[in-house]
Amino acid sequence: MPGVPKQPIVIIGGGISGLMAARTLVEAGEEQVVVLDKGRSGGGRLATRRIGDVAFDHGAQYFTVRTSEFMAYVEEWKKNGWVTEWFGAPHVRYRADGGMNRLTRHLAEPLDICVRVRVTSVEAEPNGWLLHWVSEEQEYVPQTYDEVMPEDIYDPGNKANIRARALIVTAPPPQALYLLKQGGVQVDEEQASKLRAVSYLPCLAALLTLDGPSAVPAPGYIRAKDPDEPVQLVVDNYQKGISAKPALTVYACGKWSRAHFAQADEDILRQLLQEAQVWRGGSAIVDAQLKRWRFSLAETVYPGRFAEVAHNAPLLVAGDSFISPKDEAQHARVESAVLSGIAAAKRLLELL
């Protein structure tokens, strides 16, 4: 009706997939686009932690480019001074100036983003969707989405919600399915089966501040040859150019992370420090912190750039684990997240 404002398009997840989806919609002329993210600043796996003069990239350390579509965006980012080449051939590894999270902050600047908001359920309405959420300031008991009983969910009440005329969910498929289940949304069994098949390895990462140089060789990146080696990757953030002081990010492999994920932080750190002590050189550890990634790397991927959930109103699921069968790499990465978000947004524009 004339004079009645449209309900917004809502995107759950402020990682690079959700941000690129939102930018695609806004650039196409959609004025009401809202991004919801449970983190403090969004960014998803493009994560950087800063503690004074110390900075750690502790999610994706870089990205590569395999498609001309993605390269067009990367060239623009390079011109803007957002990213630079780090190392590598034949596929150059790109890093974001100032830390990987800086790239997503640049991408988020023109968007309407609500952070520290955790969506708890998605309900279907005749002409759209009703999303319930809780903010960081409110009590919320469950810390993960898997194996959480419905009665454990904190009910924010009728006031803590937002209505959407269309929805793109860029949370990992296990979380996306959980949100739909909590709201009683029925997903076609064939589609649900494909989404359920997407599985992830966890990752435990130690963030170590040192009192001197590390033993990590230039350019500040060393990866184990054995994929089951407990310490899979070590990055020197000082050599990388994002930290003013020596700082290491130590990543455990998926197998080790899965076996130790339930342990206390101090126990995990003690074991990781022992495994990675060779890369400290003669420097002492000034501070040690732990980052847990429950959904780190997709072991199995969805065969397509997005999933479309049939309903009265558009709902698409996207993210780094949604990969075209024509993709030469066939593994989740920053590029697949970007391409998925863009493809989902373009499909949504066709449906509106």
N, C-alpha and C positions, 0 to 999 in steps of 0.2 A: 504494500500500500504506500502511496506517496506520503512522504513526511515521517514514515516509520523507519527508524534506523535498522540496518541489517545487524543480525548477530554476527560476531566475528568468526573468522576461521581460526581455529586453535591448533597449535603445534605443541605436542608434549615432547620435551627434550630439547635443550639448548646446546647440544653438541654441534659439530660442523654440519652434519646432515640436516638437522632441524633449522639451523641458521640459513643454509643455502636454499632450503625449501621456502623459508619465509621471505628471503630476498627475491627469489624468483617470483613469488606471488605479488609482492609489493611492486616490483619492477613491471609487472604485467598490469598494474593499475588497481590491485586490491588494496583498499585503504584500511580495512579492519582485519588485521592479522596479529594475533597474540601468541607469544612463545612462553611456555611455562617450563621452568627448570627447578629441580630440587636442590641444586648446588648453590654456592654463595655467589658465583659469577658466571655460571654457564661454562661452556667449553667442552664438556664431556671428557673424552680421552685426550684431548689437547690440553693437558693439565700442567700448570706450573705452580709450585709452592715457593713463596718468598718469605724469608725470615731475616729481616734486617738487610745486610749486604749479600746474603746468601740466597741463591735461587736454584731450584731443581725443576727440570722437566721430569715428570714422573709417570707420564702416560705414553702417548706416541712421541717418539724422539725426533721423527722426521717424516717426510712423505716423499714418494716417488711419483713420476708421471709416465703413464703408458698410453694415454689417449689424447688426441688432438682437442677434444672437447674440454678436458681438464686443463690442458696446457694453455688454452686461451685465458682461463681464469688465473693460472699461475703467472703468466706473463704480466697480467694486470697487477697482481700482487707484488711482483718484483718491481715494476715501475713505481708503485706506491711506497716502496721501501719496507714492505711488510715481511718479505721472505728473501732469503739469500741461499745460494748453493753452499752446502757444507762439504760433502765428499761423495765419492762413488762413481762407478762406471760399470756397465753402460747406462744404468739408470741412476741419474744424479739424485742424491739425498738432499732435500731442501729442509732448512730449519727456519723458524720464525725469529725475527730479530727481537731480542728481549725475552724470549721464551715462547713456547708453542701456544700458550693461552693468549698471548698478545694478538695472534692472528684472529682468533675467534672474537676477541674484543673489538677489533677493527670491523669485522663482519657484522657484529651486533649493533654498531653505533646507530644506524638509521631505523632500528626495529623496536617494537614494543615488547619488552621482555620482563616477565615477573620471575624473580629468583627466590630461592628458599621456599618454594612451593612444591609440595609433594602431592600429586594426584593419587587418590585412593580408590576411585572407581569411575567407570564410564557407563552411563545409562543411555539407552536409546529413547528418543522421543519421536513423535510423529514426523517432525520436520527438522530434526537436528539431534544434538547430543547434550547431555547434562553431565558435567564433570564435577565430582566432589574432591575437595582437597583440604590439606592442613598446612599451616605455615610452620616455619621453624620454631616460632615462639609457643606453639601449642603442643600439648602432650601427644607423642606418637610412639608407641611401643615397638612395633616391628621395625627392624633395620634392614631387612631384605624382603624380597617379594616371593621367593620360593618357599614352599612348605609353611606358609603362614595361614593359620586357621581364620576363617571369616569372623569368628566372634572376637578375635584379637584386634580387629581393625578399629581404630579410634574413629567415631562418627563425628564429623565436624558440624553436623546440623545443616538445616536448609540454607542458612545464610552463607556458608562457605562453599560456594559453587560458582560455576560459570557455564553459560549455555553457548553452544557453538552450532553454526549451520553446516560446518564441515570440519573434519578432524584428520590430522596427520600425526601418527604416533611414531616417534623415532627412538623410543626406548627399546632395548633388546627384546626380541620376540617373547622370551619367557615372561618378562614384565608386562608387555603389551597384552598377552593372553590373560594374564592375571587380572589386569585392570578391567578387561571386558567381562571376565567371569564374575568379578565382584559386582558389576552392574547388571548382571543377568543378560548380557548381549550374546545371542546365539551366532556362532561362526560356522559357516558351511564346513562340513566334516573334511572334505578334500583340502580346503584351504587351511583349516585348523591343523590337519596332519602335517602339511608342509611347514607350517610355522613351528609346530612342536618339534620337528626334526632338527631345527637349528639349535645347536648346543655350543657351549663355551668352555674354554679352559680359564681357570682363575689365574691371577698373578699376584704375588707378594713382592713388594719393592721396598728396599731400605734406602733411606735418605740420610747420607752421612756427611757431616761437616768435618773437615780436617784442619789441622793446624799447619799444614804444609802441602807441597805438591804430592800428587798421587803417582802411582807407577803405571797408569793407563797410557799406552802409547798414543801418539798423535794419529788422528785429529781429536782424540778424546773419546774413542768408541772401540770397544772390544767385545766380540761375540764368541761364545763357545762353539766349537765345531760339532760337538755331540749335543743333539737337541734335548737329551735327558740329563745333561750336566746340571747339578743343582743351581749353580749360578750361570744363568744363560747370557746375561748381558750386563756390562758395566759402562756407564757413561760419566765422563768427567765434565761437569757443567761449566767449570772454569775454562777449560780448553775450548769448549763449545762456544764460549763467548757470552753466556747469559748470566754468569755469577761472578761477583767481584772477588770472591774468596773460594778456595778449594772446596768442592762439593761433589760427592759421588752419588749417582743413582744406581743401585744394585738390584737387578731383576732376577728373581728365581724363575726356573722353568715351570711350565704348566703342571707337570707331573709332581714336582716337589711342592709347588704351591697348593695343589689339591690335597696332598697328604698332610700338610701342616696348617691348613687354613683355619681350623678350629682352635688352634693353640693361642695362648695369650701373646700379646705384642712382644713382651720382653723375652719370651722363650723363642719366638721366631727371629727376633733381632739377634739374639745371642748366637743362634745357629748360622744365620746369614753372615754375620760378621766373621765368624770362624771360616766359613767357606770362601769369603772374599778378601781375607786378610792380605793376600799377596798383592792385591791392587792398591793397597794403602801405601805401599812402599815403606818408608820409615816414619811416616806421619801418624800422629795420634788422632783419635776420634774425639772431637769436641762435643758433638751432639749426634744423636741417632733417632730417627723417627721411622714409622712404618706406614706404608700405604697399601690398602687392600683393594684389589680389583676383582670383584666376583665374576663379572662378565668381561673378560679381558680380550681373548682371541677366539673367534668362531672356529670350532672344529669342523662343523658342517654348516653350509650356507644355504640360503634360500635361492632357488633357481629363477631369478628375475630381479629387476631393479626395485620393485616394490610389490606389496601384496594389497589387493583390493578386497575389502570386506563388504559383501553385498548387503545393502540395507536401504531404508528410505532416504537417508542422507549419506553423503560421501564419507567414507572412512578408509584411509590408506595407512599401511605400516611400511616404514622404510628404515634405513640405517646401513652401517658398514657391512653387515652380513647379507645384504640383498645384492646379488651379483648376477649380471647378465651371463647367459651361457656362452656368449661370444667373448667374454673377458678372458684375456690370455693368461692372467695371473691366477684367477680362481681362488683368491684368498682375500679375507677382509683386510682393509687398509683405509687410509684417509681418502684416497681417490675414490674407492667404492662408496664410501659414506657420502661424499660430495655428489657423485653421479646419481646415487639413489635419491637423495633429497631433491635434486633438481627434477628428476624424472617423475617423482611422486607429485611434485607441485604442478608440473605441466599436465599430468593426467587429471589432477583435481580441477584445473582451469577448464578442461574439456567437459567435466561433469557438472560444473556450476551453471 
